[in-house]
Amino acid sequence: MKSKIAILTALTMIAVLAVSCGKKQDAAAEKPPVVTGARVEKVAVSQVEEVYQATGTVKSKTVTMLSSKVMGTVTAIRAREGDRVRAGQGLIEVDNRDAAAQLQKAQAGLREAQEGLNEVEQSISAAQSAKNAAEANRRLAASTYNRYQSLIERKSVSPQEFDEVKAKHQIAEAEADRADKMLQMMGAKKSQMQARIDQAKAGISSAQVFAGYARIVTPAGGIVSSRSVEVGSTAMPGQQLMIIEDDSRYRFEAAVEESQLGKIRLGGPVKVRIDAVGTGLLQGTVSEIVPAADPASRSFTVKIDLPARQALRSGLYGVAGFGMGQKNAMTVPQQAIVQRGQLTGVYVVDNNKIARLRLIRTGKSFGDRIEILSGLNDGESIVVEGAGNVNDGSRLQ
């Protein structure tokens, strides 16, 4: 009997404690938690700068591709990827033995032509002397013939003597003509030898240029960005061996949709964000709009000149923002956005200062603010600072 009474007493005490605890929990549930330090802001529609964003790639404005003009074995490479080179620096050497042989042949031809010219000039000197002697002999023979012609008319000389003088006169005339023709022939031969000398000199110049192809120099300075040849490999004419990029001038090439191309103007300012360079925006200028579209993506390439930055390199990814004018939009600070898994929301504060989580749909970003497409009404109050400490149903102090 006593045990039954003890059991009933224990059950009664448990029931009393349960009822007491339930009342305490209900009282706690009725009183929402209080959050301090949260800042509230009223949502309003305002004018913002509409920006069209296009992705793209950084590229050097000046790219030099070095290639070989002759076929030969690569014997030396003077630069590697990442090396800085200067204009006129020899970077690659190719074994070009044919050029050396052609140069020797042209030089031998020049020496032969010069020796031939010397011989012709000596022959011309001898021919000139022979012509002078023949002219003197011709004048003497002509004078003698004229005197004998007067004497034969007076019959002071015999016909035989006159015939001998006449024959000598004719021989002297013929010798003088022959000497003159010989001199002319030597002059023509001299012109031929001079032409051979000019041809040999041209051959030497051509061979020297051809021999110079064995040493490949860069016409512009910059950084070696690519090298596709090794010592011992065979270089073919036209084969790309090395790429040099001017690292002092870069531009951003953005792919712009055809529907937005008409709003972009040459010389217009563009803000470019390249995460690899830093968090800031680079102020660029539209320098070129490629008139032909990419048939695959139906986009146009817009080239934007960038300011000098040491961190810029070809191939970096970035986003260009083109200003498209003003528009009305509802925006909130980025820090007011709350992520709950795949859901996006903000804490809306009612007249009783109770915060309620409301799902929203966001749009474009405008600096440190983000556009709200749906979920909020103009004039509502939201938590913009300290949202991480707020829960659904919290009371703001």
Backbone torsions as a table, in degrees:
resi	resn	phi	psi	omega
1	MET	NA	-43.8	179.2
2	LYS	-63.9	-37.5	179.2
3	SER	-64.9	-37.7	178.2
4	LYS	-64.8	-39.9	179.1
5	ILE	-64.4	-40.6	179.0
6	ALA	-62.9	-40.4	179.8
7	ILE	-65.8	-43.3	179.8
8	LEU	-64.2	-38.5	178.5
9	THR	-63.1	-41.6	179.5
10	ALA	-64.7	-43.8	179.3
11	LEU	-62.5	-38.8	179.5
12	THR	-63.3	-43.6	179.7
13	MET	-63.9	-39.4	178.9
14	ILE	-63.4	-42.0	179.7
15	ALA	-63.7	-41.3	179.8
16	VAL	-63.5	-43.9	179.3
17	LEU	-63.6	-39.9	179.8
18	ALA	-63.0	-44.3	179.5
19	VAL	-63.5	-39.4	179.9
20	SER	-64.6	-43.2	179.6
21	CYS	-65.8	-39.7	179.7
22	GLY	-60.9	-41.6	178.2
23	LYS	-63.0	-38.7	178.8
24	LYS	-64.9	-40.9	-179.6
25	GLN	-66.3	-40.5	178.7
26	ASP	-64.2	-37.2	179.2
27	ALA	-66.2	-39.1	178.9
28	ALA	-68.1	-37.3	-179.0
29	ALA	-68.4	-32.6	-179.6
30	GLU	-70.2	-23.9	-178.1
31	LYS	-101.7	106.2	-178.4
32	PRO	-69.1	153.9	178.1
33	PRO	-66.6	145.8	-179.0
34	VAL	-100.8	131.8	179.8
35	VAL	-115.7	130.6	177.8
36	THR	-112.2	156.1	175.7
37	GLY	88.6	-2.2	179.3
38	ALA	-83.8	139.1	179.2
39	ARG	-106.6	139.7	-175.9
40	VAL	-114.6	144.2	179.8
41	GLU	-138.0	143.4	177.6
42	LYS	-84.5	137.1	179.4
43	VAL	-79.5	134.3	179.4
44	ALA	-145.1	150.8	176.3
45	VAL	-85.4	130.8	-179.6
46	SER	-141.5	169.3	178.6
47	GLN	-83.4	134.1	178.1
48	VAL	-131.0	159.0	177.6
49	GLU	-80.2	115.5	179.1
50	GLU	-75.7	129.0	-175.4
51	VAL	-124.7	131.7	173.6
52	TYR	-99.0	125.8	-177.2
53	GLN	-104.4	135.9	179.4
54	ALA	-135.7	133.6	178.6
55	THR	-83.0	158.0	-179.6
56	GLY	-169.9	-166.6	-173.7
57	THR	-136.0	144.4	176.0
58	VAL	-81.2	134.3	177.3
59	LYS	-139.2	151.9	177.2
60	SER	-74.8	142.7	179.8
61	LYS	-70.7	-30.4	-179.3
62	THR	-122.7	115.1	178.9
63	VAL	-120.8	122.5	-179.8
64	THR	-107.4	122.8	178.4
65	MET	-105.3	116.8	-180.0
66	LEU	-90.1	133.0	178.5
67	SER	-139.9	164.0	-180.0
68	SER	-92.3	144.8	176.0
69	LYS	-100.8	-6.9	179.8
70	VAL	-132.9	163.3	175.6
71	MET	-94.8	133.9	-179.7
72	GLY	179.6	173.7	-179.7
73	THR	-88.0	133.2	178.1
74	VAL	-72.3	121.2	-177.7
75	THR	-103.1	-20.9	-178.7
76	ALA	-157.3	145.4	174.3
77	ILE	-128.7	122.5	-173.0
78	ARG	-97.1	-0.3	-178.2
79	ALA	-150.1	153.3	178.3
80	ARG	-122.1	173.6	177.8
81	GLU	-59.8	135.0	179.3
82	GLY	91.6	-12.6	178.7
83	ASP	-73.3	144.7	174.9
84	ARG	-93.6	131.2	-177.9
85	VAL	-123.5	161.5	179.5
86	ARG	-114.3	160.7	-179.5
87	ALA	-64.0	135.9	-179.7
88	GLY	86.8	0.3	-179.1
89	GLN	-80.3	132.7	176.5
90	GLY	-75.9	124.4	-174.6
91	LEU	-112.2	-31.0	-176.6
92	ILE	-137.2	139.0	176.0
93	GLU	-120.2	136.2	-178.2
94	VAL	-120.6	136.1	177.2
95	ASP	-70.9	110.9	-175.9
96	ASN	-126.4	75.6	-176.4
97	ARG	-71.7	-29.3	179.2
98	ASP	-60.5	-38.1	-179.8
99	ALA	-65.1	-40.3	178.6
100	ALA	-64.4	-39.9	178.5
101	ALA	-66.3	-41.3	178.5
102	GLN	-65.1	-36.5	178.6
103	LEU	-65.7	-44.3	177.5
104	GLN	-61.8	-40.4	178.9
105	LYS	-64.2	-42.6	179.6
106	ALA	-67.0	-38.8	178.2
107	GLN	-66.3	-38.6	176.6
108	ALA	-65.0	-39.5	176.9
109	GLY	-63.2	-36.7	178.0
110	LEU	-66.0	-44.1	178.8
111	ARG	-61.8	-42.0	179.2
112	GLU	-63.4	-42.4	179.9
113	ALA	-66.3	-37.7	178.7
114	GLN	-67.3	-38.9	176.3
115	GLU	-64.7	-41.4	176.7
116	GLY	-62.4	-37.2	178.5
117	LEU	-65.2	-39.7	177.6
118	ASN	-61.9	-42.2	178.7
119	GLU	-64.3	-42.1	179.7
120	VAL	-63.7	-40.7	179.5
121	GLU	-64.1	-37.9	174.7
122	GLN	-64.3	-41.4	177.6
123	SER	-64.7	-37.2	178.0
124	ILE	-64.5	-40.2	178.5
125	SER	-63.1	-42.5	178.3
126	ALA	-66.8	-40.2	179.4
127	ALA	-65.6	-35.1	178.1
128	GLN	-66.5	-39.5	177.7
129	SER	-65.9	-41.6	178.4
130	ALA	-64.2	-37.3	178.6
131	LYS	-66.6	-40.9	179.0
132	ASN	-61.8	-42.4	178.8
133	ALA	-66.1	-40.8	179.7
134	ALA	-65.9	-36.7	178.2
135	GLU	-66.0	-41.6	178.4
136	ALA	-64.9	-42.6	178.8
137	ASN	-65.2	-35.7	179.1
138	ARG	-66.8	-41.0	180.0
139	ARG	-65.7	-40.3	178.1
140	LEU	-64.8	-43.2	-179.9
141	ALA	-65.5	-36.4	179.4
142	ALA	-68.3	-40.8	179.1
143	SER	-65.5	-42.8	178.8
144	THR	-64.0	-40.3	-179.8
145	TYR	-64.1	-40.1	179.5
146	ASN	-64.9	-39.7	178.8
147	ARG	-66.5	-44.2	-178.8
148	TYR	-66.9	-28.2	178.2
149	GLN	-66.3	-36.5	176.1
150	SER	-70.1	-38.4	-179.3
151	LEU	-68.8	-36.9	-179.5
152	ILE	-69.1	-29.4	177.3
153	GLU	-69.1	-31.8	177.3
154	ARG	-91.1	1.2	179.4
155	LYS	60.2	38.8	177.9
156	SER	-91.1	-14.8	176.2
157	VAL	-126.9	159.3	-179.3
158	SER	-79.2	156.8	177.3
159	PRO	-59.2	-32.8	-179.4
160	GLN	-65.7	-42.2	178.8
161	GLU	-63.7	-39.9	178.9
162	PHE	-65.0	-40.6	178.9
163	ASP	-63.4	-37.0	179.0
164	GLU	-64.6	-42.4	179.3
165	VAL	-66.0	-39.4	179.6
166	LYS	-64.8	-39.9	179.0
167	ALA	-65.1	-41.8	177.7
168	LYS	-61.9	-36.3	179.3
169	HIS	-65.4	-42.5	179.2
170	GLN	-66.6	-39.6	177.9
171	ILE	-63.8	-40.6	179.8
172	ALA	-64.2	-39.0	177.2
173	GLU	-63.5	-43.3	-179.9
174	ALA	-65.6	-40.5	178.5
175	GLU	-64.2	-39.0	179.2
176	ALA	-66.3	-41.4	177.8
177	ASP	-64.1	-42.7	-179.8
178	ARG	-63.5	-41.2	179.1
179	ALA	-64.8	-37.0	179.0
180	ASP	-67.3	-42.5	179.0
181	LYS	-66.1	-37.1	177.8
182	MET	-63.3	-40.5	179.4
183	LEU	-65.7	-39.6	177.5
184	GLN	-64.4	-40.6	179.2
185	MET	-63.7	-39.9	177.6
186	MET	-65.3	-36.0	177.2
187	GLY	-64.6	-41.0	177.1
188	ALA	-65.3	-39.1	178.5
189	LYS	-65.7	-34.8	177.7
190	LYS	-64.8	-40.4	177.6
191	SER	-62.7	-39.2	177.8
192	GLN	-63.3	-43.1	179.5
193	MET	-66.8	-34.6	177.5
194	GLN	-66.3	-38.3	176.3
195	ALA	-64.2	-39.2	177.9
196	ARG	-64.0	-37.7	178.0
197	ILE	-65.1	-44.9	178.2
198	ASP	-61.2	-40.6	178.5
199	GLN	-64.5	-40.0	178.7
200	ALA	-66.3	-38.6	177.8
201	LYS	-65.4	-40.2	177.0
202	ALA	-63.7	-38.6	177.3
203	GLY	-63.5	-38.1	178.1
204	ILE	-65.8	-43.7	178.8
205	SER	-61.4	-43.6	179.1
206	SER	-63.5	-41.0	180.0
207	ALA	-67.2	-36.3	178.4
208	GLN	-66.4	-41.6	176.7
209	VAL	-62.7	-44.1	179.6
210	PHE	-62.7	-38.6	177.5
211	ALA	-68.0	-31.0	178.5
212	GLY	-67.2	-20.6	178.0
213	TYR	-65.4	-16.9	179.5
214	ALA	-70.0	-20.1	179.1
215	ARG	-114.2	110.7	-175.8
216	ILE	-94.3	120.1	-178.6
217	VAL	-113.7	156.8	178.5
218	THR	-94.1	130.3	179.1
219	PRO	-76.8	-14.3	-178.2
220	ALA	-137.6	151.1	178.9
221	GLY	-86.8	166.6	179.0
222	GLY	155.4	-150.6	-178.8
223	ILE	-116.3	137.4	176.7
224	VAL	-74.2	113.1	-178.1
225	SER	-98.5	-20.2	-178.4
226	SER	-154.5	144.3	176.2
227	ARG	-142.8	125.2	-174.5
228	SER	-121.2	31.8	-178.9
229	VAL	-145.5	150.8	177.3
230	GLU	-128.0	160.0	177.2
231	VAL	-62.9	130.1	-179.2
232	GLY	101.1	-16.6	178.0
233	SER	-79.9	161.7	-178.2
234	THR	-94.3	125.6	177.1
235	ALA	-92.7	130.5	179.4
236	MET	-105.5	151.0	177.8
237	PRO	-58.5	128.8	-179.5
238	GLY	85.8	-6.8	-179.1
239	GLN	-72.4	130.8	178.4
240	GLN	-73.1	125.3	-176.6
241	LEU	-109.8	-35.7	-174.6
242	MET	-155.9	148.9	178.1
243	ILE	-120.9	129.5	178.2
244	ILE	-114.0	128.9	178.7
245	GLU	-113.4	135.6	174.3
246	ASP	-77.0	109.3	-175.6
247	ASP	-85.6	6.0	178.9
248	SER	-95.2	-13.6	-178.4
249	ARG	-138.0	111.6	178.4
250	TYR	-120.0	158.2	174.1
251	ARG	-140.5	160.4	-178.6
252	PHE	-109.1	124.9	179.8
253	GLU	-105.3	109.0	-176.2
254	ALA	-104.0	144.5	176.6
255	ALA	-93.8	111.0	-174.9
256	VAL	-106.7	134.2	177.4
257	GLU	-64.2	149.0	-176.6
258	GLU	-64.2	-27.8	179.7
259	SER	-70.5	-20.8	-177.9
260	GLN	-102.5	-7.3	-173.5
261	LEU	-63.8	-35.6	-177.6
262	GLY	-66.8	-15.4	-179.6
263	LYS	-92.2	-1.7	-177.2
264	ILE	-104.0	134.7	-176.8
265	ARG	-122.7	147.2	175.6
266	LEU	-62.9	138.1	-179.8
267	GLY	84.0	-4.2	-178.9
268	GLY	-73.5	149.7	179.7
269	PRO	-75.9	145.6	178.9
270	VAL	-140.1	135.7	175.3
271	LYS	-98.5	126.5	-175.4
272	VAL	-117.6	130.7	177.3
273	ARG	-109.0	119.7	177.8
274	ILE	-123.8	106.8	-173.6
275	ASP	-61.9	-31.2	-178.8
276	ALA	-69.1	-22.0	-179.7
277	VAL	-86.7	-36.5	-177.6
278	GLY	159.1	178.5	-177.8
279	THR	-81.7	-16.2	-178.5
280	GLY	-76.6	170.2	178.6
281	LEU	-100.6	140.8	175.8
282	LEU	-95.7	133.0	179.0
283	GLN	-86.9	108.1	-179.0
284	GLY	-108.8	175.2	-179.6
285	THR	-135.2	133.9	178.4
286	VAL	-68.6	116.7	-177.4
287	SER	-106.0	-22.7	-176.6
288	GLU	-159.6	140.9	174.5
289	ILE	-122.1	112.3	-178.7
290	VAL	-68.5	123.2	-174.0
291	PRO	-73.7	-18.2	-178.2
292	ALA	-96.6	137.3	-179.5
293	ALA	-90.5	154.2	173.5
294	ASP	-73.0	118.3	-176.1
295	PRO	-64.2	-22.2	-178.9
296	ALA	-79.1	-48.6	-175.6
297	SER	-99.3	-9.1	-177.1
298	ARG	56.8	37.1	178.5
299	SER	-120.1	157.3	179.3
300	PHE	-109.0	147.0	178.6
301	THR	-91.2	123.8	176.7
302	VAL	-112.7	123.4	-177.3
303	LYS	-98.8	130.3	-174.7
304	ILE	-122.3	122.3	175.8
305	ASP	-72.2	134.2	-178.4
306	LEU	-109.9	151.3	173.6
307	PRO	-69.5	159.9	-177.5
308	ALA	-68.4	129.7	174.8
309	ARG	-143.4	134.2	-178.4
310	GLN	-65.2	-29.8	-176.0
311	ALA	-79.6	-9.8	-178.5
312	LEU	-68.8	136.8	176.4
313	ARG	-146.6	151.9	177.9
314	SER	-63.7	141.2	178.1
315	GLY	96.3	-8.4	179.9
316	LEU	-68.4	141.4	179.6
317	TYR	-87.4	146.2	178.1
318	GLY	-159.4	176.3	179.5
319	VAL	-130.6	128.9	178.5
320	ALA	-102.4	136.0	178.6
321	GLY	-111.4	114.0	-179.9
322	PHE	-98.5	124.3	178.0
323	GLY	-68.8	127.8	-177.9
324	MET	-116.9	14.5	179.7
325	GLY	104.3	-172.9	-176.7
326	GLN	-97.2	151.0	173.3
327	LYS	-151.5	158.9	177.0
328	ASN	-86.4	133.5	-179.3
329	ALA	-154.7	151.5	174.1
330	MET	-95.4	120.9	-177.7
331	THR	-126.6	151.9	175.6
332	VAL	-133.0	158.8	177.2
333	PRO	-62.8	146.9	179.6
334	GLN	-58.4	-34.9	-176.5
335	GLN	-73.1	-10.4	177.7
336	ALA	-80.3	-15.2	-177.0
337	ILE	-75.6	135.6	179.8
338	VAL	-119.7	128.7	178.5
339	GLN	-102.9	127.6	175.1
340	ARG	-125.3	86.8	-174.9
341	GLY	68.7	-121.2	178.3
342	GLN	-90.4	2.3	-175.7
343	LEU	-101.4	146.5	178.8
344	THR	-119.9	135.0	-178.8
345	GLY	-155.4	179.2	174.6
346	VAL	-138.3	160.7	176.3
347	TYR	-93.1	115.3	178.1
348	VAL	-94.0	131.8	-176.3
349	VAL	-103.1	125.4	179.7
350	ASP	-88.2	-171.7	-177.4
351	ASN	-68.1	-22.0	178.7
352	ASN	-90.7	10.8	-179.7
353	LYS	62.7	31.0	175.0
354	ILE	-97.5	128.6	-178.9
355	ALA	-91.7	129.8	177.7
356	ARG	-124.9	133.2	179.3
357	LEU	-75.1	126.9	179.2
358	ARG	-125.0	133.3	179.4
359	LEU	-76.5	140.5	-178.7
360	ILE	-134.5	168.6	173.1
361	ARG	-121.3	124.2	-175.1
362	THR	-98.8	161.7	178.4
363	GLY	-122.9	-129.2	-176.1
364	LYS	-78.4	159.2	175.5
365	SER	-96.6	141.0	176.8
366	PHE	-127.3	86.5	-176.9
367	GLY	68.3	-121.4	-179.6
368	ASP	-93.8	13.0	178.8
369	ARG	-121.7	157.2	-178.0
370	ILE	-129.9	143.0	-177.0
371	GLU	-77.2	139.5	176.9
372	ILE	-106.0	117.4	-179.4
373	LEU	-87.2	-34.7	179.6
374	SER	-159.8	157.1	177.2
375	GLY	111.4	-17.5	-179.9
376	LEU	-128.6	153.4	177.0
377	ASN	-116.4	151.8	179.5
378	ASP	-61.1	130.6	178.4
379	GLY	97.9	-11.5	178.5
380	GLU	-73.8	153.8	-179.4
381	SER	-102.5	137.7	178.9
382	ILE	-132.9	160.6	176.7
383	VAL	-82.3	122.6	-178.2
384	VAL	-112.2	-15.1	175.8
385	GLU	-137.4	136.8	-179.4
386	GLY	80.5	19.8	-179.2
387	ALA	-64.6	-24.2	179.8
388	GLY	-67.3	-20.8	180.0
389	ASN	-94.5	-4.1	-174.4
390	VAL	-98.3	141.6	172.7
391	ASN	-120.9	164.7	179.1
392	ASP	-63.5	120.6	-178.7
393	GLY	98.1	0.6	179.3
394	SER	-70.1	147.4	176.3
395	ARG	-100.5	129.0	179.8
396	LEU	-88.6	138.4	-179.5
397	GLN	-100.5	NA	NA
